[in-house]
Amino acid sequence: MLKITACACSIPCFPSYNIKNMSIEEKVGQIMMVHFRGKTINDEAKALIQDIKVGGFIYYTFANGLSSPKQIQTLSLQLQALATIPLLIATDQEGGKVTRLKDGFTKFPGNAAIGLTADPTLAMEAAIVMGEEMHAVGINMNLAPVVDINSNINNPVIGNRAFGNCPKTVVDFGVQALKGFKKANVITTLKHFPGHGDTSEDSHVSLPINNKTMQQLKEMELIPFATLESDVIMTAHMLVPSFDKEHCSTLSFKTLNFLRQNLRFKGVIISDSLVMEGVLKKCLTVENAASQALQAGCDILLLGGRQLNGTSSLELKFNDIQRIHKSIVKSIKDNKNLESRLNDAVEKILDLKEKYLCVQHYQKSQDLNLLINTLEHQELALKIETLSNIIV
């Protein structure tokens, strides 16, 4: 078993916050996870933290460089130093084709390769390494693992991001991956609820539809979400008429209420990015999508990334985030019944932060070369690649 080493990045122990003392503006900020363009702290990042008081950031290569472990660690520490309430700092580090941390980090094959090894413990060992490398540079949340079941060979968006094409394989490997990230003290995110594996369209550019009956969903797509335990679950921008004939899952109270009531999920629900075409097909504006997602039951609104529909390049800037923030604040002030939904979301977020972000006794001065892309880490990645007989 790989040994967990001390993290090279730490933040102050999470203090006790009373939600009753927070303004509506502060609470709305907490439910927003955003991105900004900058390899180091800049005026936009400062304004997002100090003026809007956003609760978290998501890193992208196109926006934040991610050119070396030291660059990322410095950026994370700069962002946390500005925040009153510690920030969730997330990225997509699935392995394989969806890997944000590349330069200077251990490069792991994707989930399909790990699944082909027929050894679930390798999923745990890979997750430990990815998790401790993320933790070392101040990233405390991984938007992974993917637990979609890749049952449709024509699926253009899941494919080798999945552990396999049957529920048992996904669960067996998923549970080990979750254990690994937990050992590394990294927040995990199961995605994409209620299951994106049996679709033939990509929700980045269109609205996929899954017409299975509820019984068929329970026998396939829903099994990982009903079985695996994670602090966060991400929604899918897809239409599942068995849940809701009108609204995509991210905007569907019926769908997310099923997750809460039937599957007994008590953690944080995060939307997939609200600039994706799958959710904007009907909402038209991100403000409308954000408001509907909150009302439907999403606790964190993911406002990062770029629209990929080929005809426009929607990418949210500070002024856009500010406008969305003001729009949500206004809707809550106009309808006090929505404030209880907001309070519930913020309480879940603060509980999550208190659980994971109270980090003490770590050594900031440690050499990142001793923590990241070590020979031991490289050997594990090579072992997985060799056993799976896949070159990723």
C-alpha positions in Angstrom: 0.0 0.0 0.0 1.2 3.5 -0.8 2.1 5.7 2.1 0.3 9.0 2.6 2.8 11.8 3.1 2.2 15.2 4.6 0.6 17.8 2.4 2.6 20.8 1.3 -0.3 23.1 1.4 -2.5 24.0 4.4 -5.2 26.5 5.4 -6.3 27.6 8.9 -8.6 25.4 10.9 -12.2 26.0 9.9 -13.9 28.3 12.4 -17.5 28.1 13.5 -19.9 30.1 11.4 -23.4 30.9 12.3 -25.6 31.0 9.2 -28.0 33.3 11.0 -25.3 36.0 10.9 -24.7 35.7 7.2 -26.5 38.1 4.8 -28.4 36.7 1.8 -25.6 38.1 -0.4 -23.0 36.1 1.5 -25.1 32.9 1.4 -25.6 33.2 -2.3 -21.9 33.6 -2.8 -21.3 30.4 -0.9 -23.3 28.3 -3.3 -21.3 29.5 -6.3 -18.3 27.7 -7.7 -16.6 29.8 -10.4 -13.5 30.0 -12.5 -11.3 33.0 -13.5 -8.5 33.6 -15.9 -5.2 33.9 -14.2 -2.1 31.8 -13.3 -1.7 33.9 -10.1 -4.1 36.0 -8.0 -5.5 39.0 -9.9 -8.1 41.7 -9.5 -10.9 39.4 -10.9 -10.1 36.7 -8.3 -9.9 39.2 -5.5 -13.3 40.7 -6.5 -14.9 37.3 -6.7 -13.7 36.4 -3.2 -14.0 39.8 -1.5 -17.1 41.3 -3.2 -19.2 38.3 -4.2 -17.7 36.0 -1.5 -17.9 33.0 -3.8 -17.6 29.6 -2.0 -15.3 27.9 -4.4 -13.2 27.8 -7.5 -12.7 25.3 -10.3 -9.3 25.1 -12.1 -9.0 24.7 -15.8 -5.9 24.4 -17.9 -7.1 27.1 -20.4 -7.8 29.5 -17.6 -5.3 28.9 -14.8 -2.2 27.6 -16.6 -1.7 24.6 -14.3 1.9 24.5 -15.6 3.6 23.1 -12.6 2.8 21.9 -9.0 4.5 25.0 -7.6 2.4 27.4 -9.7 -0.8 25.6 -8.6 0.2 25.5 -5.0 1.0 29.2 -5.0 -2.3 30.0 -6.6 -4.3 28.0 -4.1 -2.5 29.6 -1.1 -3.1 33.0 -2.6 -6.8 32.4 -3.0 -7.3 30.9 0.4 -5.4 33.8 2.0 -8.1 36.2 0.8 -11.1 34.2 1.9 -13.0 34.6 5.2 -14.6 31.2 4.8 -12.1 28.6 3.4 -12.7 27.9 -0.3 -13.6 24.7 -2.0 -10.9 24.4 -4.8 -11.8 21.8 -7.3 -10.8 20.3 -10.7 -11.6 17.3 -12.9 -8.8 14.8 -12.2 -10.4 11.6 -13.5 -7.3 10.2 -15.1 -7.1 9.4 -18.8 -8.5 12.0 -21.2 -10.1 14.1 -18.5 -7.0 15.1 -16.6 -6.4 18.8 -15.6 -3.1 18.3 -13.7 -0.6 17.1 -16.2 2.7 19.0 -16.2 4.8 17.7 -13.3 2.1 15.3 -12.1 1.7 11.5 -12.4 -0.3 10.6 -15.5 -2.8 7.8 -14.8 -4.8 5.9 -17.4 -8.6 6.5 -17.3 -11.2 4.5 -15.4 -11.7 2.0 -18.3 -8.1 1.0 -18.2 -8.2 0.5 -14.4 -11.4 -1.5 -14.8 -9.7 -3.8 -17.3 -7.1 -4.8 -14.8 -9.7 -6.7 -12.9 -8.1 -5.6 -9.7 -10.2 -3.0 -7.8 -7.4 -2.3 -5.3 -5.6 -0.5 -8.1 -8.5 2.0 -8.2 -7.8 2.8 -4.6 -4.0 3.0 -5.0 -4.4 5.3 -8.1 -6.9 7.5 -6.2 -4.5 7.8 -3.2 -1.8 9.1 -5.5 -4.0 11.4 -7.5 -5.6 12.6 -4.2 -2.3 13.3 -2.4 -0.9 15.1 -5.4 -4.0 17.3 -5.6 -3.9 17.9 -1.8 -0.3 18.9 -2.0 -1.1 21.8 -4.3 -4.2 23.0 -2.4 -6.9 21.3 -4.4 -9.3 19.9 -1.9 -12.1 18.7 -4.1 -12.1 16.3 -7.1 -15.0 16.3 -9.5 -14.6 12.5 -9.8 -15.0 9.6 -9.8 -17.2 9.0 -12.8 -19.7 6.2 -11.9 -21.7 6.2 -15.1 -22.2 2.7 -16.6 -20.9 2.8 -20.2 -23.7 0.6 -21.6 -24.1 2.4 -24.9 -21.2 1.9 -27.3 -22.3 5.0 -29.2 -21.9 7.2 -26.1 -19.8 10.2 -27.2 -19.0 11.6 -23.7 -18.5 8.8 -21.2 -16.7 6.0 -23.0 -13.4 5.2 -21.3 -14.2 7.6 -18.5 -16.3 4.7 -17.0 -14.9 1.7 -15.1 -17.0 -0.6 -17.2 -20.3 -1.5 -18.8 -22.0 -3.3 -16.0 -23.1 -2.1 -12.5 -21.0 -4.6 -10.5 -17.8 -3.5 -12.2 -18.5 0.2 -11.6 -19.5 -0.3 -8.0 -16.5 -2.6 -7.2 -14.0 -0.1 -8.6 -15.9 2.9 -7.6 -15.9 2.0 -3.9 -12.2 1.5 -3.9 -11.6 4.8 -5.7 -13.7 6.6 -3.0 -11.6 5.0 -0.3 -8.4 6.2 -1.9 -9.5 9.8 -2.3 -10.8 9.8 1.3 -7.4 8.5 2.6 -5.9 11.5 0.8 -8.4 13.9 2.4 -9.9 14.9 -0.9 -13.6 15.5 -1.4 -15.1 13.2 -3.9 -17.9 13.8 -6.4 -19.9 10.9 -7.9 -21.1 11.9 -11.4 -23.3 12.2 -13.4 -26.7 11.5 -11.6 -29.0 9.8 -12.6 -26.5 8.2 -15.0 -25.1 9.4 -18.3 -23.9 6.0 -19.6 -26.7 5.0 -22.0 -27.0 8.1 -24.1 -25.9 8.8 -27.7 -25.5 12.6 -27.3 -23.1 14.8 -25.4 -24.7 17.2 -22.8 -22.0 19.7 -23.5 -23.5 20.4 -26.9 -27.1 19.0 -26.7 -29.7 17.6 -24.4 -29.5 13.8 -24.2 -32.6 11.8 -23.5 -32.8 8.4 -21.6 -36.2 6.8 -22.2 -35.7 3.8 -19.9 -38.5 2.9 -17.5 -38.0 3.5 -13.8 -37.5 -0.3 -13.3 -34.8 -0.3 -16.0 -33.0 2.6 -14.4 -33.1 0.9 -11.0 -31.5 -2.2 -12.5 -28.7 -0.2 -14.2 -28.0 3.6 -14.0 -29.1 4.1 -10.4 -27.2 1.2 -8.8 -23.9 3.1 -8.3 -25.6 6.1 -6.8 -27.7 3.9 -4.5 -24.7 1.9 -3.4 -21.7 4.2 -3.2 -21.1 6.7 -0.4 -19.7 10.1 -1.3 -20.0 13.6 0.2 -21.0 15.1 -3.2 -23.0 14.1 -6.2 -23.0 15.9 -9.5 -26.2 16.1 -11.7 -26.4 15.4 -15.4 -27.9 17.7 -17.9 -30.2 15.1 -19.5 -33.9 14.4 -19.8 -35.1 11.3 -18.1 -38.9 11.2 -18.7 -39.4 8.5 -16.0 -38.4 11.1 -13.5 -39.5 14.3 -15.2 -40.9 14.7 -18.7 -40.2 18.5 -18.8 -37.1 19.4 -17.0 -33.5 18.1 -17.3 -32.2 16.4 -14.2 -30.2 19.4 -13.0 -33.4 21.5 -13.0 -35.8 18.8 -11.9 -37.1 18.9 -8.3 -38.7 15.4 -8.9 -35.3 13.9 -9.9 -33.3 15.5 -7.1 -36.0 14.8 -4.6 -35.7 11.1 -5.6 -32.0 11.3 -4.8 -32.8 12.8 -1.4 -35.8 10.8 -0.4 -35.5 7.4 -2.2 -31.7 7.1 -2.2 -31.3 8.8 1.2 -28.5 11.0 0.0 -27.7 13.6 2.7 -24.7 15.3 1.2 -24.1 18.1 -1.3 -25.6 18.2 -4.7 -23.6 20.1 -7.3 -24.8 21.0 -10.8 -22.8 20.2 -13.8 -21.5 23.4 -15.4 -24.4 25.7 -16.1 -22.8 27.1 -19.3 -23.3 23.7 -21.0 -25.7 23.5 -23.9 -27.6 20.7 -22.3 -29.0 23.0 -19.6 -29.2 26.1 -21.8 -31.4 24.5 -24.5 -34.5 25.6 -22.5 -33.2 28.0 -19.9 -31.6 30.3 -22.5 -29.8 32.3 -19.8 -27.4 31.2 -17.1 -29.2 33.3 -14.6 -32.4 31.4 -15.2 -30.6 28.1 -15.1 -28.9 29.0 -11.8 -32.1 30.0 -10.2 -34.0 26.9 -11.4 -31.1 24.6 -10.3 -31.1 26.0 -6.8 -34.9 25.6 -6.5 -34.7 22.1 -7.8 -32.3 21.1 -5.1 -28.7 21.8 -6.3 -26.6 23.1 -3.4 -23.5 24.2 -5.4 -24.0 26.0 -8.8 -21.0 25.2 -11.0 -20.4 28.3 -13.2 -17.1 27.3 -14.7 -15.9 26.3 -18.2 -16.8 27.4 -21.7 -19.8 26.7 -23.8 -18.9 24.1 -26.4 -21.8 24.3 -28.9 -19.6 25.5 -31.8 -21.5 28.7 -32.5 -20.7 30.8 -29.4 -18.0 31.0 -26.8 -19.9 31.7 -23.6 -17.4 32.0 -20.8 -18.5 33.8 -17.6 -16.5 36.8 -16.5 -16.6 38.7 -13.3 -19.5 40.9 -14.5 -21.5 37.8 -15.5 -20.9 36.2 -12.1 -21.9 39.5 -10.4 -25.1 39.6 -12.5 -26.0 36.0 -11.7 -25.4 36.6 -8.0 -27.6 39.7 -8.0 -30.3 37.8 -9.9 -30.4 35.0 -7.3 -30.3 37.5 -4.4 -33.3 39.3 -5.9 -35.3 36.2 -6.5 -34.8 35.2 -2.8 -35.7 38.6 -1.5 -38.8 38.6 -3.6 -39.8 35.1 -2.4 -38.9 34.4 1.2 -39.8 30.8 0.8 -36.7 30.3 -1.3 -34.5 31.4 1.6 -35.1 28.1 3.4 -33.8 26.3 0.3 -30.7 28.6 0.2 -30.1 28.1 3.9 -30.3 24.3 3.5 -27.7 24.5 0.7 -25.3 26.7 2.6 -25.5 24.6 5.8 -24.6 21.5 3.7 -21.7 23.4 2.1 -20.4 24.7 5.5 -20.6 21.2 7.0 -18.6 19.8 4.1 -16.0 22.5 4.5 -15.7 21.9 8.2 -15.3 18.2 7.6 -12.5 18.5 5.1 -10.9 21.9 5.3 -9.8 21.9 9.0 -6.2 20.9 8.2 -3.5 21.3 10.8 0.2 20.3 11.4 1.1 20.3 7.7 4.5 21.5 6.6 4.3 24.2 3.9 8.1 24.1 3.4 8.2 20.5 2.1 9.7 19.9 -1.3 6.9 19.1 -3.8 9.3 16.9 -5.7 9.1 14.5 -2.7 5.3 14.4 -3.0 4.4 14.6 -6.7 5.2 12.4 -9.6 7.6 10.3 -7.6 9.2 7.1 -8.9 6.7 5.1 -6.8 3.8 7.0 -8.3 5.1 6.5 -11.9 5.6 2.8 -11.3 1.9 2.4 -10.2 0.7 4.2 -13.3 2.8 2.0 -15.5 1.6 -1.1 -13.7 -2.0 -0.2 -14.4 -1.3 0.7 -18.0 0.5 -2.6 -18.6 -2.1 -4.8 -16.9 -4.9 -3.2 -18.9 -2.9 -3.4 -22.1 -4.2 0.0 -23.0 -2.2 3.0 -24.0 -4.0 6.1 -22.9 
